[in-house]
Amino acid sequence: MLSFSRSSYLLALLLTAFPIMAQEPPAKAPAAPVAKKQAPAKTAPIEYKPVVPNSKARSGGSVVAAALRGDNKLESDEDQQAFDAYVMKWEVAQLVDPKYYDPKNKKPKTRGAYTSLRAGIKRKLQAGRQGPAHDRFNQRAIDTIKLIINPRSAYRPVVKFNAVLLLSDLDAVEPQMRGRAVITPGVPMPEAVPLLRVIATAKAFPDLLKVGALQGLRRHMAAGIRNDAEAARVRAAMNTIVLGAPLEGRSADVHDWIQSRAAEVLIASGMKGVKMLVAAMRDAQLPLATRVTVATTLLTADLTGIKPATVKALRGEIQKVLQLARAKVELPSGKKKPDDEGESQFE
């Protein structure tokens, strides 16, 4: 379990065995009792520390720049501490700085301020070289993001949302740029995927953060998650969201929106994800609203890479579900609705 969740520590299991005395046979001493098993030591709760921007940490900027260029190998403890402090207490910590939002009306003071902040962090990484310093920067950024989005933290939703967006943007391999044009796309940082998956599915996180996490998962799926087991876990989680009932307190419109975003993640994963959605669209036991959400998401999706004949068959199934929905709305009560069963050509 990830450290940022509400249950952020493991409860030790007390494995205690009662002494077992053997039956005392004639003329023999009783057997010695079995020794009690030692209970494992309890893991102390992980301390939550709020993120506070510290202008003094800004002095480590030269160390970070040199390390990202490859000019500083971060061989000394002093340089490592300066590097980490700059990333965690200044660069990424700026996300929580009140200057990026108006405490009175909860709206950003400057349109696009957070976008510019995230873009500035990415530019620093793109200007450097791939290597240990780049990976260290990413890891320290994730460490800071975990603290910001922790359910125990009191940061405003807009702060946490932008932290999730930054998490989604981190790359293991930076894109090759020519000016502002992307020549070779970046490779998203795989370490972000499990965290994004938990944000998207755990009840501890609000819907706003779930939407940001789903956006990030779609990016990872489109780029290709190399860990097959993790990709399968993401598909299963997205399928659960698509098939699930609305959470308590969530409106139907918000639920439909989140279902659509989860369906987009499945589509980005390729045929395995698309087949999950087709199965949901065919399932007459599911609420019609869910089937329509899946159908409309597939209808507007970019299905490049899927065989044209398969796409044509899929379009036919989509129209069947949409016609069923229209009939349910338009026909008088009690009138027989068109049958939505039948063979499909989609494989």
C-alpha positions as CSV (number, residue, x, y, z in Angstrom):
1,M,0.0,0.0,0.0
2,L,1.3,3.4,-0.9
3,S,2.5,5.6,1.9
4,F,0.3,8.6,1.0
5,S,-3.1,6.8,1.6
6,R,-5.1,7.1,4.8
7,S,-3.9,3.6,5.9
8,S,-0.3,4.6,5.5
9,Y,1.2,1.9,7.7
10,L,1.0,-1.8,8.1
11,L,-0.7,-3.3,11.2
12,A,1.5,-6.1,12.5
13,L,-0.1,-9.5,12.9
14,L,0.4,-11.0,16.3
15,L,1.2,-14.6,15.6
16,T,1.1,-16.1,19.1
17,A,0.8,-19.8,19.8
18,F,-0.4,-21.1,23.2
19,P,1.9,-23.6,24.9
20,I,1.1,-27.0,23.8
21,M,1.5,-29.7,26.5
22,A,2.0,-33.3,25.4
23,Q,-0.1,-36.0,26.9
24,E,1.9,-37.4,29.8
25,P,2.6,-41.1,29.1
26,P,3.2,-43.4,32.1
27,A,6.7,-43.1,33.7
28,K,7.7,-40.1,31.4
29,A,8.1,-36.5,32.1
30,P,5.8,-34.1,30.3
31,A,7.1,-32.6,27.1
32,A,8.5,-29.1,27.2
33,P,6.0,-26.4,26.0
34,V,6.4,-25.0,22.6
35,A,8.0,-21.6,22.7
36,K,5.8,-18.7,21.7
37,K,6.5,-17.1,18.3
38,Q,7.8,-13.6,18.5
39,A,5.4,-11.1,17.1
40,P,6.9,-8.9,14.3
41,A,7.8,-5.4,15.4
42,K,5.1,-2.8,14.5
43,T,6.0,-0.4,11.7
44,A,5.8,3.1,12.9
45,P,3.4,5.4,11.0
46,I,5.1,7.4,8.3
47,E,5.2,11.0,9.3
48,Y,3.4,13.4,7.1
49,K,5.3,16.6,6.6
50,P,3.7,19.6,4.8
51,V,5.4,21.1,1.9
52,V,6.6,24.6,2.5
53,P,8.5,26.6,-0.2
54,N,11.8,27.8,1.2
55,S,13.6,30.5,-0.7
56,K,16.9,29.5,0.9
57,A,16.7,26.2,-1.0
58,R,16.8,28.2,-4.2
59,S,20.5,28.6,-3.8
60,G,20.8,25.0,-4.9
61,G,19.7,25.9,-8.4
62,S,23.2,26.1,-9.7
63,V,23.9,22.6,-8.4
64,V,20.8,21.2,-10.1
65,A,21.6,22.9,-13.4
66,A,25.2,21.6,-13.4
67,A,24.0,18.1,-12.5
68,L,21.4,18.0,-15.2
69,R,24.0,19.2,-17.7
70,G,26.3,16.4,-16.5
71,D,28.9,18.8,-15.1
72,N,28.3,17.8,-11.5
73,K,28.1,14.1,-10.6
74,L,26.6,14.8,-7.2
75,E,29.4,12.9,-5.5
76,S,29.4,14.8,-2.2
77,D,26.7,14.7,0.4
78,E,26.5,18.5,0.4
79,D,25.7,18.6,-3.4
80,Q,23.1,15.8,-3.0
81,Q,21.4,17.7,-0.1
82,A,21.4,20.9,-2.1
83,F,20.0,19.1,-5.1
84,D,17.2,17.5,-3.2
85,A,16.3,20.7,-1.2
86,Y,16.0,22.7,-4.4
87,V,13.6,20.2,-6.0
88,M,11.5,19.4,-2.9
89,K,11.6,22.8,-1.1
90,W,11.6,25.2,-4.0
91,E,11.0,24.0,-7.6
92,V,8.1,21.6,-7.0
93,A,7.1,23.2,-3.7
94,Q,6.1,26.3,-5.6
95,L,2.8,24.4,-6.4
96,V,1.6,25.2,-2.9
97,D,2.7,28.9,-2.9
98,P,-0.4,31.1,-2.3
99,K,0.8,33.5,-5.0
100,Y,-0.6,31.0,-7.6
101,Y,-4.2,31.4,-6.4
102,D,-6.3,34.0,-4.7
103,P,-7.2,32.8,-1.2
104,K,-10.4,34.9,-1.2
105,N,-12.1,33.6,-4.3
106,K,-10.1,30.5,-4.9
107,K,-9.3,31.4,-8.4
108,P,-5.8,31.8,-9.9
109,K,-4.6,35.3,-10.0
110,T,-3.0,34.9,-13.4
111,R,-4.6,32.8,-16.1
112,G,-2.2,30.0,-17.0
113,A,0.0,30.5,-14.0
114,Y,0.1,26.9,-13.0
115,T,0.5,25.9,-16.6
116,S,3.6,28.1,-16.9
117,L,5.0,26.7,-13.6
118,R,4.7,23.1,-14.8
119,A,6.1,24.0,-18.2
120,G,9.1,25.7,-16.5
121,I,9.9,22.5,-14.5
122,K,9.7,20.5,-17.7
123,R,12.0,22.9,-19.6
124,K,14.7,22.4,-16.9
125,L,14.5,18.7,-17.4
126,Q,14.4,18.9,-21.2
127,A,17.5,21.2,-21.2
128,G,19.6,18.6,-19.4
129,R,20.9,15.2,-20.2
130,Q,19.4,11.8,-19.5
131,G,21.2,10.2,-16.6
132,P,21.3,9.8,-12.8
133,A,20.6,13.5,-12.1
134,H,17.6,13.5,-14.3
135,D,16.2,10.4,-12.6
136,R,16.9,11.9,-9.2
137,F,15.0,15.1,-10.1
138,N,12.0,13.0,-11.2
139,Q,12.1,10.9,-8.0
140,R,12.3,13.9,-5.7
141,A,9.5,15.5,-7.6
142,I,7.3,12.4,-7.0
143,D,8.3,12.4,-3.4
144,T,7.1,16.0,-3.1
145,I,3.9,15.4,-5.1
146,K,3.0,12.5,-2.8
147,L,3.1,14.9,0.2
148,I,1.0,17.5,-1.6
149,I,-1.8,15.1,-2.7
150,N,-1.8,13.2,0.6
151,P,-5.4,13.0,1.8
152,R,-4.2,14.4,5.2
153,S,-2.9,17.5,3.6
154,A,-4.9,20.7,3.7
155,Y,-3.9,22.1,0.3
156,R,-6.6,23.5,-2.0
157,P,-8.0,21.3,-4.7
158,V,-6.4,23.4,-7.4
159,V,-3.0,22.8,-5.8
160,K,-3.4,19.1,-5.6
161,F,-4.9,18.9,-9.1
162,N,-1.8,20.6,-10.6
163,A,0.4,18.3,-8.6
164,V,-1.3,15.4,-10.3
165,L,-0.9,17.0,-13.7
166,L,2.8,17.5,-13.1
167,L,3.1,13.8,-12.1
168,S,1.4,12.9,-15.4
169,D,3.9,15.0,-17.3
170,L,7.1,13.5,-15.9
171,D,9.2,11.6,-18.5
172,A,11.8,8.9,-18.0
173,V,13.1,10.0,-21.4
174,E,12.6,13.6,-22.4
175,P,11.2,14.4,-25.8
176,Q,13.5,15.7,-28.5
177,M,12.4,19.2,-29.4
178,R,13.1,21.6,-32.2
179,G,12.0,25.0,-30.8
180,R,8.5,24.2,-29.6
181,A,8.0,21.3,-32.1
182,V,8.2,17.8,-30.8
183,I,10.5,15.7,-33.0
184,T,10.5,12.5,-30.9
185,P,7.9,12.1,-28.1
186,G,9.0,11.5,-24.6
187,V,8.7,8.3,-22.7
188,P,6.5,8.8,-19.6
189,M,8.0,7.9,-16.3
190,P,6.8,4.3,-15.4
191,E,7.1,5.0,-11.6
192,A,4.1,7.4,-11.9
193,V,1.7,4.7,-13.1
194,P,0.9,2.9,-9.8
195,L,0.4,6.2,-8.1
196,L,-1.9,7.5,-10.8
197,R,-3.9,4.3,-10.7
198,V,-4.4,4.6,-7.0
199,I,-5.5,8.2,-7.3
200,A,-8.0,7.3,-10.0
201,T,-9.6,4.5,-8.0
202,A,-9.2,5.1,-4.2
203,K,-12.1,6.7,-2.4
204,A,-9.7,8.9,-0.4
205,F,-9.1,11.1,-3.5
206,P,-11.8,13.5,-4.8
207,D,-13.1,13.4,-8.3
208,L,-11.1,16.4,-9.4
209,L,-7.9,14.5,-8.7
210,K,-9.3,11.3,-10.3
211,V,-9.9,13.2,-13.6
212,G,-6.3,14.5,-13.6
213,A,-5.0,10.9,-12.9
214,L,-7.1,9.5,-15.7
215,Q,-5.6,12.0,-18.1
216,G,-2.1,10.9,-17.0
217,L,-3.0,7.2,-17.4
218,R,-4.3,7.8,-20.9
219,R,-0.9,9.4,-21.8
220,H,0.9,6.4,-20.3
221,M,-1.3,3.9,-22.1
222,A,-1.0,5.7,-25.5
223,A,2.8,5.7,-25.1
224,G,2.8,2.0,-24.0
225,I,3.3,0.7,-20.5
226,R,6.2,-1.7,-20.8
227,N,5.3,-3.6,-17.6
228,D,2.6,-6.0,-18.8
229,A,1.4,-6.7,-15.3
230,E,1.0,-3.1,-14.5
231,A,-0.8,-2.4,-17.8
232,A,-3.2,-5.3,-17.0
233,R,-3.8,-3.7,-13.6
234,V,-4.6,-0.4,-15.1
235,R,-7.0,-1.9,-17.7
236,A,-8.8,-3.9,-14.9
237,A,-9.1,-0.7,-12.8
238,M,-10.5,1.3,-15.7
239,N,-13.0,-1.5,-16.5
240,T,-14.2,-1.4,-12.9
241,I,-14.7,2.4,-13.2
242,V,-16.7,2.0,-16.4
243,L,-18.9,-0.8,-15.0
244,G,-19.3,0.7,-11.5
245,A,-22.2,2.5,-10.0
246,P,-21.9,6.1,-9.0
247,L,-20.1,6.7,-5.7
248,E,-22.1,8.2,-2.9
249,G,-22.5,11.9,-3.3
250,R,-21.4,11.9,-7.0
251,S,-23.9,13.3,-9.5
252,A,-24.9,11.3,-12.6
253,D,-23.2,13.9,-14.9
254,V,-19.9,13.6,-13.0
255,H,-20.1,9.8,-13.0
256,D,-20.7,9.8,-16.7
257,W,-17.7,12.1,-17.3
258,I,-15.4,9.9,-15.2
259,Q,-16.7,6.8,-16.9
260,S,-15.9,8.4,-20.3
261,R,-12.3,9.3,-19.2
262,A,-11.7,5.8,-18.0
263,A,-13.1,4.4,-21.3
264,E,-10.6,6.7,-23.1
265,V,-7.7,5.1,-21.1
266,L,-8.9,1.7,-22.3
267,I,-9.1,2.8,-25.9
268,A,-5.6,4.2,-25.6
269,S,-4.4,0.8,-24.4
270,G,-5.3,-0.8,-27.8
271,M,-7.4,-3.8,-28.7
272,K,-7.4,-5.4,-25.2
273,G,-9.1,-2.3,-23.8
274,V,-11.4,-1.8,-26.8
275,K,-12.7,-5.4,-26.3
276,M,-13.5,-4.7,-22.7
277,L,-15.6,-1.7,-23.8
278,V,-17.3,-3.7,-26.5
279,A,-18.2,-6.4,-23.9
280,A,-19.7,-3.6,-21.7
281,M,-21.6,-2.1,-24.5
282,R,-23.2,-5.5,-25.3
283,D,-24.1,-6.4,-21.7
284,A,-27.9,-6.0,-21.5
285,Q,-27.6,-6.4,-17.7
286,L,-25.8,-3.1,-17.4
287,P,-27.7,0.2,-17.0
288,L,-28.5,1.6,-20.5
289,A,-26.8,4.9,-19.4
290,T,-23.5,3.0,-18.9
291,R,-23.8,1.3,-22.3
292,V,-24.6,4.7,-24.0
293,T,-21.6,6.3,-22.3
294,V,-19.3,3.6,-23.7
295,A,-20.9,3.8,-27.1
296,T,-20.5,7.5,-27.4
297,T,-16.9,7.4,-26.2
298,L,-16.1,4.8,-28.8
299,L,-18.0,6.7,-31.5
300,T,-15.8,9.8,-31.0
301,A,-12.5,7.9,-30.3
302,D,-9.5,7.8,-32.6
303,L,-9.4,4.1,-33.6
304,T,-6.4,4.4,-35.8
305,G,-4.5,1.1,-35.8
306,I,-7.6,-1.0,-35.7
307,K,-8.6,-2.8,-38.9
308,P,-11.1,-0.9,-41.0
309,A,-13.5,-3.9,-41.2
310,T,-13.4,-4.2,-37.4
311,V,-14.1,-0.5,-37.0
312,K,-17.1,-0.8,-39.4
313,A,-18.6,-3.6,-37.4
314,L,-18.0,-1.7,-34.2
315,R,-19.8,1.4,-35.6
316,G,-22.8,-0.8,-36.3
317,E,-23.0,-2.0,-32.7
318,I,-22.6,1.6,-31.5
319,Q,-25.5,2.7,-33.6
320,K,-27.6,-0.2,-32.3
321,V,-27.1,0.9,-28.7
322,L,-27.7,4.6,-29.5
323,Q,-30.9,3.7,-31.4
324,L,-32.1,1.7,-28.3
325,A,-31.5,4.7,-26.1
326,R,-33.4,7.0,-28.5
327,A,-36.3,4.6,-28.7
328,K,-36.5,4.4,-24.9
329,V,-36.8,8.2,-24.8
330,E,-39.1,8.8,-27.8
331,L,-41.5,5.9,-27.8
332,P,-44.7,6.0,-25.7
333,S,-44.6,4.2,-22.4
334,G,-45.4,0.5,-22.7
335,K,-44.6,0.3,-26.4
336,K,-42.2,-2.5,-27.3
337,K,-38.6,-1.2,-27.7
338,P,-36.4,-2.5,-30.5
339,D,-34.4,-5.6,-29.7
340,D,-30.8,-4.9,-29.0
341,E,-29.6,-8.5,-29.2
342,G,-28.1,-10.2,-32.2
343,E,-24.9,-11.4,-33.7
344,S,-22.0,-9.1,-34.0
345,Q,-19.3,-9.0,-36.5
346,F,-16.9,-7.4,-34.1
347,E,-14.1,-9.6,-33.0
